[in-house]
Amino acid sequence: MRNPTDVLNSLNKQSKDLSYRFQRLYRNLYNPEFYLLAYRNIYANEGSMTPGVDGETLDGMSSPRIERIISALKDRSYRPKPARRTYIAKKNSSKKRPLGIPSGDDKLVQEVVRMILESIYEPTFSDYSHGFRPKRSCHTALEQIQRTFAGANWFVEGDIQACFDSFDHHVIIDILRRRIDDEAFISLMWKFLKAGYMEQWQYNRTYCGTPQGSGISPILANIYLHELDMYVEEYKEGFIKGNRVNRKVNPEYARRNREVQKFMRQNREVWDTLTEAEKKERAGELRRLREKQREIPSKQFRDETYKNLQYVRYADDFIISIIGSKRDAEELKADLAVFLKEKLNLTLSVEKTKITYATDRARFLGYDISISKSREITKRQGRKVKGTAAQ
């Protein structure tokens, strides 16, 4: 049996060829070393020892247990057990959200599948995607906003109705089949999607959505919503207009810039004749002139010769900034709704998908996002939000 790390590295390398279709993935589930690696990955996770519907946990890991799982996978008798449904409180809310707890054996198999899928898909995911990914987080999403949203006129705050509960199983499988040519592996994915859940000792079938609480739910969500990422990237290419460098300069900014340059020129002419106190005073005056200059956007806020779009997604939350008109934002919102419905069978919430003026506050990942004329750090609702200069 090959070392699991070597297998995953090989899958990762092959994934960069987007035309490559992966075969014989299912046979990796016969490798006992994969289950030992899976156990090391998840045994210390919070909730890993919580029992599923069969009362079993990851405790009692052993070679016979692994062989039993592999035997069931080989003769295709393996059937994921329904998840045990419980409810946990939402952050900053009195509401609760459902969580499914898989059985101990299913957690192991799901972790092996997750590692395989991540090796195949992670290298091809969009740079705009930050949720449930290695070396990415809420912080990297917010940093990207800080770095790229400068100068926006409008924000589009994306909200997909019951996103994770609404994923179409046929769409997920069709997306997987584009890169995976292994029907045994695809059949296993169907089994996980259709496993259902137990609530109040009653079995419930799952007709759509990804198994919440399972190890494969986050990677499946990113595979599904990668389609949205690619659509927005393509949309951006057709939306961009003009060149940022050639964008019209704000006349008021230009006037203040001339003041700064004139003051600097005058100082250079007499600098060697000044006393230390005079040099300090003039340096302070130059600092004040520059601060006043920075309070003004360097480019015209409305310039019809230039348009741009930026996008950031974390799980099912996304935000888009637009340098353009409100009509551009409204058209984008309408186009997103059509794409999500027709291609992914998801519904964009008309009420909750807001179009916000950039100097007002858009909400994303618990932070207020706005375009500020200052780079100073301000405090809003107990969170520090760094102002994004409108340039």
Salt bridges, closest charged atoms under 4 A:
ASP54 OD2 - LYS81 NZ 3.96
GLU56 OE1 - ARG65 NH2 3.89
ASP105 OD1 - ARG65 NE 2.79
ASP105 OD2 - ARG68 NH1 2.85
GLU111 OE2 - ARG114 NH2 2.82
GLU118 OE1 - ARG114 NH1 2.93
GLU122 OE2 - ARG133 NH2 2.71
ASP127 OD1 - ARG136 NH2 3.45
GLU183 OE1 - ARG177 NH2 2.95
GLU227 OE2 - ARG178 NH1 3.05
ASP229 OD1 - ARG313 NE 2.82
GLU252 OE2 - ARG255 NH2 2.63
GLU252 OE2 - ARG256 NE 3.13
GLU259 OE2 - ARG255 NH1 2.62
GLU276 OE2 - LYS279 NZ 3.88
GLU285 OE1 - ARG288 NH2 3.03
ASP328 OD1 - LYS307 NZ 3.42
GLU331 OE2 - ARG327 NE 3.29
ASP368 OD2 - ARG361 NH1 3.68
ASP368 OD1 - ARG363 NH1 2.75
